[in-house]
């Protein structure tokens, strides 16, 4: 019986199967920005051990639409008062990350940050592009919620499974510094997206992931956690692309994603224990999906996939190294401030 499996086995199977199914369905249906749906599904599967009720799914979709729609309100400010607009978005990013660090819902924080950065930068170039990104997010989220329910039906959580412990909450004196660190990680990619939204929107999604991952990363482990997960995600994307090239078909897309998802999920849920944190493996899988999804879209559009991948991977590494720099700089300042107070 499936329910007789240990909870961690069920969760690993559920995460890999749900992510692969959402990826194949999103590309099969031809959704706009199709890699967004599996990224959202992965986040839902990793954070929720119960399926969302129908009403909760609809409320979540409406919340996503409203929070990302905030970016539409900022478009006139960015067009006519760019300096003030950037400052306003920087302050809003800080408040959003601080809300999450004080126990707020991480999904809402993600949608807020996406709305403040991706939607507003896209809208400065073309309002229709911003509306398309919002539509892609809402459609992707609805698909992710449906796949979440199906995954829980296929691999239900054992009745007697213990509830996961709540995430640790940072001390109040640390919240502001970590929120500032996350803001400084995301803000430069937002400025790049203002120059060329079509090229840099996926980089914003990566920066958002890094900003949230950095909240649990210390200076000592910054290189391993941030750079290591980015490099591993890029390596997995290369291996995935080579494997998919042997026989290009939607079913093979699903099966290869299922295999790679199972490999990473075993590490994430400590079925094969490692010294690396769950955030490392989750960020690696997110990086894989973003890079792979962009490469598939480049191939469909007739672009040079390998050149585009190399450029995108270089940008990912540059953003990650910058994130490590912010972690080091702000963490080095902290002891000095503490000594000054004492």
VOBA-1610 file (N, C-alpha, C; in pm, whole numbers, padded with zeros to 5 digits, always signed):
BEGIN
Unk+00085-00119+00000Unk+00000+00000+00000Unk+00088+00124+00000Unk+00054+00228-00081Unk+00136+00348-00085Unk+00146+00417+00050Unk+00038+00412+00132Unk+00038+00482+00259Unk+00129+00415+00361Unk+00179+00294+00331Unk+00267+00227+00423Unk+00412+00274+00407Unk+00440+00348+00303Unk+00575+00400+00287Unk+00602+00507+00392Unk+00728+00525+00429Unk+00762+00633+00523Unk+00725+00768+00462Unk+00695+00867+00546Unk+00653+00999+00495Unk+00754+01061+00399Unk+00883+01048+00430Unk+00983+01112+00343Unk+00986+01049+00204Unk+00960+00919+00197Unk+00954+00852+00066Unk+00835+00903-00012Unk+00721+00914+00053Unk+00602+00968-00013Unk+00624+01109-00064Unk+00690+01190+00018Unk+00712+01330-00022Unk+00808+01340-00139Unk+00911+01255-00140Unk+01006+01256-00252Unk+00937+01213-00381Unk+00857+01107-00374Unk+00784+01062-00493Unk+00685+01168-00539Unk+00618+01231-00443Unk+00518+01332-00476Unk+00584+01453-00542Unk+00698+01497-00489Unk+00764+01615-00544Unk+00815+01589-00685Unk+00879+01473-00705Unk+00934+01443-00837Unk+00824+01422-00941Unk+00721+01346-00904Unk+00612+01319-00999Unk+00534+01445-01030Unk+00501+01523-00929Unk+00424+01645-00951Unk+00500+01747-01035Unk+00629+01765-01007Unk+00708+01860-01085Unk+00718+01817-01231Unk+00744+01687-01254Unk+00754+01636-01391Unk+00622+01649-01465Unk+00512+01617-01398Unk+00381+01626-01461Unk+00345+01770-01494Unk+00375+01861-01403Unk+00345+02002-01427Unk+00431+02058-01540Unk+00557+02018-01546Unk+00646+02062-01653Unk+00595+02017-01789Unk+00564+01887-01800Unk+00517+01833-01928Unk+00382+01895-01969Unk+00292+01912-01872Unk+00160+01970-01903Unk+00172+02115-01946Unk+00257+02191-01878Unk+00273+02332-01911Unk+00327+02350-02052Unk+00429+02272-02088Unk+00483+02282-02224Unk+00389+02221-02326Unk+00319+02113-02288Unk+00224+02051-02380Unk+00108+02141-02415Unk+00060+02219-02316Unk-00050+02312-02341Unk-00003+02443-02405Unk+00128+02463-02411Unk+00180+02586-02471Unk+00150+02709-02389Unk+00155+02698-02255Unk+00130+02814-02169Unk+00238+02920-02191Unk+00204+03047-02175Unk+00307+03151-02184Unk+00404+03137-02067Unk+00533+03156-02095Unk+00641+03136-01998Unk+00620+03002-01927Unk+00632+02891-01999Unk+00587+02761-01945Unk+00668+02709-01828Unk+00789+02759-01806Unk+00867+02707-01694Unk+00823+02764-01559Unk+00734+02865-01561Unk+00688+02922-01434Unk+00601+02823-01358Unk+00513+02751-01428Unk+00422+02657-01361Unk+00498+02549-01284Unk+00597+02479-01343Unk+00668+02379-01263Unk+00749+02437-01147Unk+00799+02560-01163Unk+00870+02623-01051Unk+00774+02647-00935Unk+00654+02700-00965Unk+00554+02722-00861Unk+00507+02590-00801Unk+00489+02488-00885Unk+00447+02357-00836Unk+00552+02298-00744Unk+00679+02313-00780Unk+00788+02263-00696Unk+00787+02331-00560Unk+00766+02463-00558Unk+00761+02535-00431Unk+00643+02490-00346Unk+00527+02469-00410Unk+00410+02422-00336Unk+00433+02283-00279Unk+00488+02193-00359Unk+00511+02055-00313Unk+00615+02050-00202Unk+00713+02140-00207Unk+00819+02140-00107Unk+00774+02201+00025Unk+00672+02287+00021Unk+00631+02357+00143Unk+00500+02307+00203Unk+00418+02237+00123Unk+00287+02191+00172Unk+00282+02039+00174Unk+00245+01982+00287Unk+00228+01837+00298Unk+00082+01796+00290Unk-00004+01889+00254Unk-00146+01861+00234Unk-00192+01932+00107Unk-00285+01871+00035Unk-00339+01936-00084Unk-00422+02058-00045Unk-00422+02159-00132Unk-00502+02278-00105Unk-00648+02251-00141Unk-00743+02288-00055Unk-00885+02281-00094Unk-00911+02374-00212Unk-01022+02348-00281Unk-01054+02425-00400Unk-01062+02574-00370Unk-01132+02610-00261Unk-01146+02752-00226Unk-01010+02814-00196Unk-00924+02740-00127Unk-00791+02793-00095Unk-00710+02814-00222Unk-00725+02723-00320Unk-00654+02739-00446Unk-00700+02862-00522Unk-00832+02886-00523Unk-00885+03005-00591Unk-00838+03132-00520Unk-00841+03129-00386Unk-00794+03245-00309Unk-00646+03271-00336Unk-00567+03165-00344Unk-00424+03181-00372Unk-00402+03241-00511Unk-00481+03197-00609Unk-00468+03253-00744Unk-00506+03401-00747Unk-00614+03436-00675Unk-00654+03578-00667Unk-00548+03660-00594Unk-00491+03601-00489Unk-00385+03670-00416Unk-00265+03695-00506Unk-00229+03593-00587Unk-00117+03609-00679Unk-00146+03719-00780Unk-00270+03725-00830Unk-00306+03827-00928Unk-00299+03967-00866Unk-00345+03980-00743Unk-00345+04111-00678Unk-00203+04155-00640Unk-00124+04063-00586Unk+00010+04100-00543Unk+00101+04130-00662Unk+00090+04050-00767Unk+00172+04081-00885Unk+00120+04204-00958Unk-00011+04229-00946Unk-00068+04349-01008Unk-00018+04478-00947Unk+00045+04470-00828Unk+00103+04590-00768Unk+00204+04653-00863Unk+00275+04566-00938Unk+00375+04618-01030Unk+00316+04708-01138Unk+00190+04684-01176Unk+00126+04770-01277Unk+00111+04913-01227Unk+00086+04929-01097Unk+00070+05063-01041Unk+00200+05141-01040Unk+00312+05069-01043Unk+00442+05135-01036Unk+00496+05175-01172Unk+00430+05130-01280Unk+00481+05158-01415Unk+00487+05308-01443Unk+00382+05388-01416Unk+00392+05533-01444Unk+00504+05601-01365Unk+00524+05559-01241Unk+00630+05620-01160Unk+00767+05591-01221Unk+00788+05465-01264Unk+00917+05428-01323Unk+00940+05500-01456Unk+00833+05525-01531Unk+00848+05592-01661Unk+00881+05740-01647Unk+00812+05809-01554Unk+00825+05953-01546Unk+00915+06000-01432Unk+00930+05917-01329Unk+01018+05951-01216Unk+01103+05827-01184Unk+01196+05791-01273Unk+01267+05663-01258Unk+01345+05651-01127Unk+01413+05756-01086Unk+01493+05747-00964Unk+01404+05723-00843Unk+01295+05800-00833Unk+01202+05780-00721Unk+01137+05643-00729Unk+01108+05596-00851Unk+01047+05465-00867Unk+01138+05353-00819Unk+01267+05362-00852Unk+01362+05259-00808Unk+01374+05260-00656Unk+01380+05379-00597Unk+01387+05388-00451Unk+01262+05328-00386Unk+01145+05357-00446Unk+01020+05303-00392Unk+01018+05150-00400Unk+01064+05097-00511Unk+01066+04951-00527Unk+01168+04889-00431Unk+01282+04953-00412Unk+01379+04903-00316Unk+01322+04897-00175Unk+01253+05004-00134Unk+01191+05005-00001Unk+01082+04899+00009Unk+01004+04881-00098Unk+00898+04781-00096Unk+00955+04640-00090Unk+01066+04615-00159Unk+01131+04484-00152Unk+01178+04455-00010Unk+01235+04556+00053Unk+01281+04539+00192Unk+01165+04502+00283Unk+01051+04571+00268Unk+00935+04542+00353Unk+00878+04403+00323Unk+00879+04363+00196Unk+00828+04230+00160Unk+00915+04120+00220Unk+01048+04133+00208Unk+01137+04032+00265Unk+01128+04032+00418Unk+01113+04149+00477Unk+01101+04154+00624Unk+00973+04086+00670Unk+00866+04103+00593Unk+00739+04036+00625Unk+00758+03884+00624Unk+00829+03833+00522Unk+00854+03690+00516Unk+00941+03639+00629Unk+01043+03715+00666Unk+01135+03673+00772Unk+01069+03675+00909Unk+00962+03751+00923Unk+00890+03755+01050Unk+00776+03654+01056Unk+00780+03556+00966Unk+00681+03448+00972Unk+00572+03459+00868Unk+00582+03553+00775Unk+00481+03566+00670Unk+00488+03452+00570Unk+00382+03438+00492Unk+00375+03332+00393Unk+00478+03355+00282Unk+00565+03254+00259Unk+00672+03270+00161Unk+00619+03281+00019Unk+00506+03216-00010Unk+00449+03227-00144Unk+00402+03369-00172Unk+00338+03431-00073Unk+00294+03569-00090Unk+00414+03661-00110Unk+00522+03635-00034Unk+00644+03714-00051Unk+00698+03698-00192Unk+00698+03575-00242Unk+00747+03550-00378Unk+00666+03627-00481Unk+00534+03622-00468Unk+00448+03694-00563Unk+00467+03845-00552Unk+00483+03895-00431Unk+00506+04038-00413Unk+00636+04082-00480Unk+00741+04004-00458Unk+00870+04040-00518Unk+00864+04031-00669Unk+00797+03928-00722Unk+00781+03917-00867Unk+00702+04035-00922Unk+00595+04073-00851Unk+00516+04187-00896Unk+00595+04316-00896Unk+00675+04336-00791Unk+00753+04459-00780Unk+00864+04468-00884Unk+00916+04353-00927Unk+01033+04353-01016Unk+00998+04311-01159Unk+00952+04188-01177Unk+00925+04138-01311Unk+00815+04216-01381Unk+00703+04239-01310Unk+00588+04303-01374Unk+00617+04449-01404Unk+00676+04521-01308Unk+00702+04663-01331Unk+00806+04684-01440Unk+00912+04603-01442Unk+01015+04620-01546Unk+00960+04584-01684Unk+00877+04480-01691Unk+00815+04444-01819Unk+00719+04553-01865Unk+00646+04612-01770Unk+00549+04715-01806Unk+00612+04842-01855Unk+00734+04874-01810Unk+00803+04994-01858Unk+00830+04981-02007Unk+00865+04859-02051Unk+00890+04837-02194Unk+00760+04824-02273Unk+00665+04749-02219Unk+00541+04723-02293Unk+00436+04677-02192Unk+00325+04752-02184Unk+00221+04717-02087Unk+00163+04579-02117Unk+00148+04547-02246Unk+00094+04416-02281Unk+00185+04303-02234Unk+00316+04326-02235Unk+00410+04225-02186Unk+00389+04202-02037Unk+00367+04310-01961Unk+00342+04296-01817Unk+00213+04218-01792Unk+00107+04249-01868Unk-00019+04177-01853Unk-00001+04030-01889Unk+00082+04002-01991Unk+00107+03863-02029Unk+00180+03788-01919Unk+00275+03853-01852Unk+00348+03787-01743Unk+00253+03757-01627Unk+00163+03851-01594Unk+00066+03826-01487Unk-00024+03709-01524Unk-00072+03709-01650Unk-00155+03596-01695Unk-00080+03464-01687Unk+00049+03465-01724Unk+00130+03343-01718Unk+00144+03296-01573Unk+00161+03389-01481Unk+00174+03351-01340Unk+00046+03290-01286Unk-00067+03353-01316Unk-00195+03303-01265Unk-00227+03167-01327Unk-00209+03152-01458Unk-00234+03023-01523Unk-00139+02916-01470Unk-00013+02954-01454Unk+00084+02859-01400Unk+00050+02817-01259Unk+00002+02912-01177Unk-00034+02879-01040Unk-00156+02788-01036Unk-00256+02814-01119Unk-00374+02727-01122Unk-00336+02585-01163Unk-00248+02574-01263Unk-00201+02440-01302Unk-00124+02375-01189Unk-00041+02453-01120Unk+00037+02398-01008Unk-00054+02348-00896Unk-00162+02420-00868Unk-00255+02378-00763Unk-00327+02249-00802Unk-00365+02236-00930Unk-00431+02114-00978Unk-00334+01995-00968Unk-00210+02015-01012Unk-00110+01908-01005Unk-00078+01874-00860Unk-00079+01974-00772Unk-00057+01948-00629Unk-00163+01853-00575Unk-00290+01878-00609Unk-00397+01790-00562Unk-00382+01649-00620Unk-00349+01639-00749Unk-00331+01509-00811Unk-00213+01434-00750Unk-00105+01505-00721Unk+00012+01441-00661Unk-00018+01388-00522Unk-00098+01462-00445Unk-00136+01414-00312Unk-00232+01296-00321Unk-00311+01289-00428Unk-00398+01174-00447Unk-00316+01049-00483Unk-00214+01069-00565Unk-00130+00956-00604Unk-00040+00910-00489Unk+00013+01004-00415Unk+00106+00972-00305Unk+00060+01047-00180Unk-00046+00995-00114Unk-00102+01066+00001Unk-00007+01067+00120Unk-00020+01167+00199Unk+00058+01177+00322Unk+00005+01075+00422Unk+00092+00996+00484Unk+00045+00900+00585Unk-00033+00970+00696Unk-00136+00902+00743Unk-00226+00963+00843Unk-00150+00999+00970Unk-00061+00911+01012Unk+00011+00933+01137Unk+00143+01005+01118Unk+00164+01065+01003Unk+00290+01135+00978Unk+00300+01258+01067Unk+00415+01277+01131Unk+00430+01396+01217Unk+00431+01524+01133Unk+00379+01628+01190Unk+00380+01757+01121Unk+00523+01811+01115Unk+00561+01870+01002Unk+00697+01925+00994Unk+00714+02040+01092Unk+00833+02052+01150Unk+00854+02162+01245Unk+00844+02296+01177Unk+00795+02398+01246Unk+00786+02530+01183Unk+00925+02583+01152Unk+00938+02661+01045Unk+01070+02716+01012Unk+01119+02809+01122Unk+01249+02808+01148Unk+01301+02895+01254Unk+01281+03041+01221Unk+01247+03117+01322Unk+01225+03261+01306Unk+01348+03336+01354Unk+01395+03430+01273Unk+01513+03506+01309Unk+01485+03599+01425Unk+01585+03627+01508Unk+01567+03731+01611Unk+01536+03865+01547Unk+01464+03948+01621Unk+01421+04077+01566Unk+01539+04162+01521Unk+01652+04154+01593Unk+01767+04237+01556Unk+01835+04189+01428Unk+01805+04067+01385Unk+01865+04013+01262Unk+01776+04034+01139Unk+01646+04056+01162Unk+01552+04061+01050Unk+01585+04172+00952Unk+01612+04291+01002Unk+01640+04404+00915Unk+01763+04382+00829Unk+01871+04326+00888Unk+01995+04304+00814Unk+01975+04200+00704Unk+01906+04091+00735Unk+01886+03985+00637Unk+01791+04031+00527Unk+01688+04109+00564Unk+01597+04164+00463Unk+01670+04260+00369Unk+01761+04340+00425Unk+01842+04431+00342Unk+01930+04351+00248Unk+01987+04242+00297Unk+02073+04157+00215Unk+01995+04100+00096Unk+01875+04049+00122Unk+01793+03994+00014Unk+01754+04103-00086Unk+01725+04222-00036Unk+01688+04333-00125Unk+01804+04370-00216Unk+01923+04378-00161Unk+02040+04415-00241Unk+02075+04307-00343Unk+02035+04182-00318Unk+02058+04075-00415Unk+01964+04088-00534Unk+01839+04123-00508Unk+01737+04128-00615Unk+01744+04258-00695Unk+01778+04369-00630Unk+01766+04501-00694Unk+01851+04517-00821Unk+01978+04474-00826Unk+02055+04492-00950Unk+01996+04419-01070Unk+01941+04299-01049Unk+01880+04229-01163Unk+01755+04302-01210Unk+01684+04368-01119Unk+01570+04449-01159Unk+01615+04565-01248Unk+01728+04628-01213Unk+01780+04737-01294Unk+01820+04688-01433Unk+01878+04567-01441Unk+01910+04509-01571Unk+01784+04484-01653Unk+01679+04436-01586Unk+01555+04407-01656Unk+01490+04534-01711Unk+01514+04648-01646Unk+01461+04774-01700Unk+01525+04806-01835Unk+01649+04761-01857Unk+01718+04787-01984Unk+01664+04696-02094Unk+01650+04566-02062Unk+01605+04468-02162Unk+01519+04363-02092Unk+01389+04388-02075Unk+01304+04295-01999Unk+01300+04155-02059Unk+01293+04143-02191Unk+01279+04011-02252Unk+01397+03921-02221Unk+01517+03979-02208Unk+01637+03898-02184Unk+01659+03869-02036Unk+01617+03959-01948Unk+01656+03948-01809Unk+01543+03906-01714Unk+01421+03887-01765Unk+01314+03844-01675Unk+01345+03710-01607Unk+01398+03608-01679Unk+01433+03484-01608Unk+01541+03503-01502Unk+01631+03602-01522Unk+01735+03628-01424Unk+01674+03682-01295Unk+01565+03759-01308Unk+01496+03809-01189Unk+01442+03692-01108Unk+01384+03594-01176Unk+01330+03477-01105Unk+01441+03405-01030Unk+01558+03395-01090Unk+01673+03334-01022Unk+01715+03419-00904Unk+01718+03551-00919Unk+01758+03640-00811Unk+01661+03632-00694Unk+01531+03621-00724Unk+01431+03606-00618Unk+01458+03479-00537Unk+01489+03370-00608Unk+01523+03245-00541Unk+01646+03260-00455Unk+01749+03329-00506Unk+01871+03350-00429Unk+01845+03439-00307Unk+01762+03543-00326Unk+01733+03632-00215Unk+01666+03559-00100Unk+01573+03468-00131Unk+01507+03392-00025Unk+01600+03286+00033Unk+01685+03226-00052Unk+01778+03126-00001Unk+01882+03191+00090Unk+01921+03314+00062Unk+02025+03380+00141Unk+01980+03408+00284Unk+01848+03405+00308Unk+01799+03432+00444Unk+01840+03325+00543Unk+01874+03206+00493Unk+01919+03098+00581Unk+02065+03061+00557Unk+02138+03146+00483Unk+02276+03118+00448Unk+02370+03204+00531Unk+02471+03142+00589Unk+02572+03214+00664Unk+02692+03242+00574Unk+02780+03330+00620Unk+02899+03363+00543Unk+02983+03239+00515Unk+02993+03153+00613Unk+03078+03035+00601Unk+03032+02943+00489Unk+02899+02933+00473Unk+02845+02838+00375Unk+02791+02907+00250Unk+02817+03037+00234Unk+02757+03111+00122Unk+02801+03054-00012Unk+02932+03031-00028Unk+02981+02981-00157Unk+02924+02845-00190Unk+02921+02756-00090Unk+02872+02622-00115Unk+02722+02622-00143Unk+02648+02700-00068Unk+02502+02699-00082Unk+02456+02770-00208Unk+02507+02890-00232Unk+02457+02971-00342Unk+02526+02936-00475Unk+02659+02944-00476Unk+02731+02914-00600Unk+02719+02766-00634Unk+02734+02681-00534Unk+02728+02537-00558Unk+02595+02493-00616Unk+02484+02545-00563Unk+02353+02505-00614Unk+02332+02557-00756Unk+02385+02677-00787Unk+02371+02730-00923Unk+02451+02647-01023Unk+02574+02613-00987Unk+02657+02531-01076Unk+02598+02392-01095Unk+02547+02333-00985Unk+02487+02200-00996Unk+02362+02205-01084Unk+02280+02311-01067Unk+02162+02325-01152Unk+02199+02338-01298Unk+02307+02413-01328Unk+02352+02424-01466Unk+02402+02292-01522Unk+02477+02216-01439Unk+02527+02086-01483Unk+02411+01989-01509Unk+02313+01989-01421Unk+02196+01903-01441Unk+02120+01941-01568Unk+02112+02073-01595Unk+02043+02118-01717Unk+02116+02068-01842Unk+02249+02071-01840Unk+02326+02021-01954Unk+02303+01871-01974Unk+02310+01795-01865Unk+02288+01650-01874Unk+02146+01620-01921Unk+02048+01695-01871Unk+01909+01677-01910Unk+01893+01702-02060Unk+01953+01812-02109Unk+01940+01848-02250Unk+02003+01740-02339Unk+02120+01690-02299Unk+02185+01585-02377Unk+02100+01458-02380Unk+02040+01424-02264Unk+01956+01305-02260Unk+01830+01323-02343Unk+01769+01441-02335Unk+01647+01467-02411Unk+01675+01469-02561Unk+01796+01510-02601Unk+01830+01516-02744Unk+01834+01378-02809Unk+01848+01272-02728Unk+01851+01137-02785Unk+01718+01100-02849Unk+01609+01148-02787Unk+01475+01122-02841Unk+01382+01231-02792Unk+01354+01326-02879Unk+01276+01445-02840Unk+01128+01411-02848Unk+01066+01404-02733Unk+00922+01378-02725Unk+00872+01427-02590Unk+00746+01467-02586Unk+00690+01520-02462Unk+00693+01417-02350Unk+00666+01288-02384Unk+00670+01184-02282Unk+00812+01168-02226Unk+00912+01178-02315Unk+01050+01169-02267Unk+01085+01290-02181Unk+01028+01405-02215Unk+01046+01525-02133Unk+00996+01497-01991Unk+00878+01436-01982Unk+00822+01401-01851Unk+00909+01298-01779Unk+00950+01192-01850Unk+01024+01084-01786Unk+01163+01129-01739Unk+01231+01209-01820Unk+01361+01257-01776Unk+01348+01352-01657Unk+01245+01436-01658Unk+01224+01524-01543Unk+01190+01444-01418Unk+01115+01336-01436Unk+01084+01248-01324Unk+01211+01187-01266Unk+01301+01141-01354Unk+01425+01080-01307Unk+01513+01182-01234Unk+01533+01299-01294Unk+01616+01401-01230Unk+01550+01450-01101Unk+01418+01462-01103Unk+01347+01503-00982Unk+01362+01403-00868Unk+01358+01274-00900Unk+01375+01171-00798Unk+01516+01175-00739Unk+01615+01196-00824Unk+01753+01202-00775Unk+01770+01317-00676Unk+01718+01435-00713Unk+01732+01552-00625Unk+01643+01538-00502Unk+01521+01484-00519Unk+01429+01471-00406Unk+01485+01377-00299Unk+01556+01275-00338Unk+01618+01184-00240Unk+01720+01258-00154Unk+01789+01353-00214Unk+01883+01434-00137Unk+01808+01537-00051Unk+01705+01597-00110Unk+01631+01702-00040Unk+01566+01649+00087Unk+01509+01527+00079Unk+01441+01468+00195Unk+01530+01374+00274Unk+01662+01380+00252Unk+01761+01307+00329Unk+01744+01156+00322Unk+01688+01106+00211Unk+01687+00961+00191Unk+01828+00913+00157Unk+01905+01000+00092Unk+02050+00984+00077Unk+02113+01104+00147Unk+02141+01094+00277Unk+02184+01212+00354Unk+02314+01272+00301Unk+02318+01404+00299Unk+02439+01478+00263Unk+02457+01591+00363Unk+02570+01658+00353Unk+02595+01773+00440Unk+02527+01899+00390Unk+02473+01894+00271Unk+02410+02011+00211Unk+02267+02027+00260Unk+02221+02151+00269Unk+02089+02179+00323Unk+01979+02150+00220Unk+01854+02134+00264Unk+01744+02119+00168Unk+01732+02236+00071Unk+01765+02358+00120Unk+01760+02475+00033Unk+01856+02464-00084Unk+01970+02400-00063Unk+02067+02380-00171Unk+02004+02297-00282Unk+01941+02185-00246Unk+01885+02096-00347Unk+01762+02157-00412Unk+01682+02229-00335Unk+01564+02294-00393Unk+01605+02400-00494Unk+01706+02481-00459Unk+01751+02586-00551Unk+01817+02525-00674Unk+01884+02411-00659Unk+01944+02344-00775Unk+01836+02300-00874Unk+01726+02246-00820Unk+01618+02200-00907Unk+01547+02318-00974Unk+01531+02429-00901Unk+01471+02548-00961Unk+01558+02601-01074Unk+01690+02605-01051Unk+01783+02649-01155Unk+01774+02559-01278Unk+01768+02428-01256Unk+01754+02334-01366Unk+01630+02363-01450Unk+01516+02385-01384Unk+01391+02407-01456Unk+01395+02537-01536Unk+01449+02645-01476Unk+01455+02773-01547Unk+01545+02763-01670Unk+01666+02707-01652Unk+01760+02696-01764Unk+01706+02604-01872Unk+01649+02492-01830Unk+01597+02396-01927Unk+01478+02455-02003Unk+01387+02520-01930Unk+01270+02579-01995Unk+01308+02684-02097Unk+01406+02768-02062Unk+01451+02869-02158Unk+01515+02806-02280Unk+01592+02697-02260Unk+01657+02631-02374Unk+01553+02569-02469Unk+01448+02510-02411Unk+01343+02452-02495Unk+01273+02562-02575Unk+01248+02675-02512Unk+01185+02787-02584Unk+01278+02842-02692Unk+01408+02851-02663Unk+01504+02897-02764Unk+01505+02803-02884Unk+01501+02672-02857Unk+01502+02574-02965Unk+01377+02587-03051Unk+01261+02606-02987Unk+01136+02620-03062Unk+01135+02746-03147Unk+01205+02851-03099Unk+01209+02977-03173Unk+01319+02980-03278Unk+01397+02871-03289Unk+01503+02865-03388Unk+01629+02938-03350Unk+01650+02968-03221Unk+01770+03038-03176Unk+01884+02939-03154Unk+02004+02993-03140Unk+02121+02911-03108Unk+02114+02875-02960Unk+02074+02752-02931Unk+02049+02711-02793Unk+02175+02717-02708Unk+02288+02673-02763Unk+02410+02661-02684Unk+02469+02798-02649Unk+02464+02889-02746Unk+02511+03025-02716Unk+02421+03092-02613Unk+02290+03079-02630Unk+02197+03139-02536Unk+02214+03079-02397Unk+02236+02946-02390Unk+02256+02882-02260Unk+02383+02933-02194Unk+02491+02947-02273Unk+02617+02994-02216Unk+02602+03135-02159Unk+02535+03224-02235Unk+02514+03360-02188Unk+02428+03361-02061Unk+02321+03282-02063Unk+02231+03278-01947Unk+02301+03220-01824Unk+02381+03116-01845Unk+02452+03056-01732Unk+02555+03153-01675Unk+02622+03229-01762Unk+02717+03330-01714Unk+02645+03434-01628Unk+02526+03475-01672Unk+02449+03572-01594Unk+02407+03513-01459Unk+02365+03387-01460Unk+02327+03322-01336Unk+02444+03317-01238Unk+02562+03283-01290Unk+02680+03275-01204Unk+02717+03414-01152Unk+02708+03515-01240Unk+02740+03652-01197Unk+02645+03698-01087Unk+02515+03672-01104Unk+02417+03710-01002Unk+02445+03634-00872Unk+02483+03508-00881Unk+02509+03428-00762Unk+02635+03477-00690Unk+02740+03508-00765Unk+02862+03561-00702Unk+02833+03695-00634Unk+02751+03776-00697Unk+02712+03903-00634Unk+02635+03877-00505Unk+02547+03776-00505Unk+02473+03742-00383Unk+02569+03698-00273Unk+02671+03619-00308Unk+02771+03579-00208Unk+02845+03700-00153Unk+02875+03795-00241Unk+02944+03917-00198Unk+02860+03993-00096Unk+02730+04005-00122Unk+02642+04075-00029Unk+02636+04003+00106Unk+02632+03870+00101Unk+02630+03792+00226Unk+02757+03819+00306Unk+02871+03817+00239Unk+02998+03838+00309Unk+03008+03980+00365Unk+02975+04081+00283Unk+02990+04219+00327Unk+02901+04251+00446Unk+02774+04213+00438Unk+02682+04248+00546Unk+02707+04165+00670Unk+02752+04040+00655Unk+02783+03960+00773Unk+02912+04005+00840Unk+03006+04060+00762Unk+03129+04110+00822Unk+03106+04238+00899Unk+03009+04317+00856Unk+02977+04441+00928Unk+02908+04416+01059Unk+02839+04302+01071Unk+02760+04274+01190Unk+02844+04265+01317Unk+02955+04188+01320Unk+03035+04182+01441Unk+03090+04316+01484Unk+03130+04399+01385Unk+03182+04530+01419Unk+03078+04616+01487Unk+02954+04607+01436Unk+02846+04684+01499Unk+02820+04636+01640Unk+02824+04502+01657Unk+02799+04447+01790Unk+02907+04489+01887Unk+03036+04492+01842Unk+03143+04531+01930Unk+03130+04678+01968Unk+03083+04760+01870Unk+03067+04901+01899Unk+02960+04925+02005Unk+02855+04843+02005Unk+02748+04858+02103Unk+02793+04816+02242Unk+02886+04716+02244Unk+02930+04670+02375Unk+03040+04757+02431
//
